[in-house]
Amino acid sequence: MMKHVQLITDGACIGNPGPGGWACILRSGEKTKEIFGSDEHTTNNRMEITAAIEGLRALQEPCEVEVVTDSKYLKNGITTWIKGWKRNGWKTAAKKPVVNQDLWMTLDDLVDKHKMHWTWTKGHADHPDNNRCDELATRAAREQL
């Protein structure tokens, strides 16, 4: 039986582009782990994807993973849009290169190792773990200033 993990993610950017931060919380049973990091020149969307990538990279074995994100870009990108991008040779419906293709490809490889469920939550609302991720990601971005 696969271990169940909840992965809560968030990204932040001061200016867009600008200094950015990402954060995630991993929960499995009684265990909780917080991970966060930063990039000196990035975008909010890159940080949203990076949070999911780093959370999945922290898993040591295939798991059943519920990702909770406040980014519709992340959720829609990995669950819906990526199918067309891959079919179209990493081009959008408008025949333009997919933005953040490097990160989408990395995330796609990581997602294949797990049984995934993606949940969207309203940001800056009443989800304590999402609020904590926002706090960690924003702090990681600000610490670079």
Solvent accessible surface area in square Angstrom, and as a share of the most:
residue,aa,sasa,rsa
1,M,246,1.10
2,M,81,0.36
3,K,95,0.40
4,H,96,0.43
5,V,4,0.02
6,Q,45,0.20
7,L,0,0.00
8,I,0,0.00
9,T,0,0.00
10,D,3,0.02
11,G,6,0.06
12,A,13,0.10
13,C,31,0.19
14,I,55,0.28
15,G,50,0.48
16,N,103,0.53
17,P,77,0.48
18,G,7,0.07
19,P,28,0.18
20,G,0,0.00
21,G,0,0.00
22,W,24,0.09
23,A,0,0.00
24,C,0,0.00
25,I,3,0.01
26,L,15,0.08
27,R,88,0.32
28,S,26,0.17
29,G,79,0.76
30,E,179,0.80
31,K,162,0.69
32,T,69,0.40
33,K,114,0.48
34,E,71,0.32
35,I,36,0.18
36,F,95,0.39
37,G,18,0.17
38,S,58,0.38
39,D,57,0.29
40,E,139,0.63
41,H,127,0.57
42,T,5,0.03
43,T,44,0.25
44,N,48,0.25
45,N,55,0.28
46,R,65,0.24
47,M,6,0.03
48,E,8,0.04
49,I,0,0.00
50,T,20,0.12
51,A,0,0.00
52,A,0,0.00
53,I,4,0.02
54,E,44,0.20
55,G,0,0.00
56,L,2,0.01
57,R,135,0.49
58,A,28,0.22
59,L,32,0.16
60,Q,176,0.78
61,E,82,0.37
62,P,76,0.48
63,C,2,0.01
64,E,50,0.22
65,V,0,0.00
66,E,41,0.19
67,V,0,0.00
68,V,4,0.02
69,T,0,0.00
70,D,26,0.13
71,S,9,0.06
72,K,116,0.49
73,Y,49,0.19
74,L,0,0.00
75,K,54,0.23
76,N,51,0.26
77,G,0,0.00
78,I,13,0.07
79,T,43,0.25
80,T,81,0.47
81,W,102,0.36
82,I,8,0.04
83,K,123,0.52
84,G,16,0.16
85,W,27,0.10
86,K,96,0.41
87,R,186,0.68
88,N,65,0.33
89,G,52,0.50
90,W,36,0.13
91,K,82,0.35
92,T,38,0.22
93,A,97,0.75
94,A,72,0.56
95,K,152,0.64
96,K,131,0.56
97,P,92,0.58
98,V,8,0.05
99,V,108,0.62
100,N,16,0.08
101,Q,60,0.26
102,D,80,0.41
103,L,26,0.13
104,W,0,0.00
105,M,85,0.38
106,T,40,0.24
107,L,0,0.00
108,D,21,0.11
109,D,91,0.47
110,L,19,0.09
111,V,24,0.14
112,D,111,0.58
113,K,121,0.51
114,H,23,0.10
115,K,109,0.46
116,M,34,0.15
117,H,76,0.34
118,W,33,0.12
119,T,53,0.31
120,W,97,0.34
121,T,23,0.13
122,K,131,0.56
123,G,18,0.17
124,H,141,0.63
125,A,37,0.28
126,D,131,0.68
127,H,46,0.21
128,P,103,0.65
129,D,20,0.10
130,N,1,0.00
131,N,57,0.29
132,R,76,0.28
133,C,0,0.00
134,D,31,0.16
135,E,86,0.39
136,L,2,0.01
137,A,0,0.00
138,T,30,0.18
139,R,100,0.36
140,A,8,0.06
141,A,0,0.00
142,R,147,0.54
143,E,122,0.55
144,Q,65,0.29
145,L,141,0.70
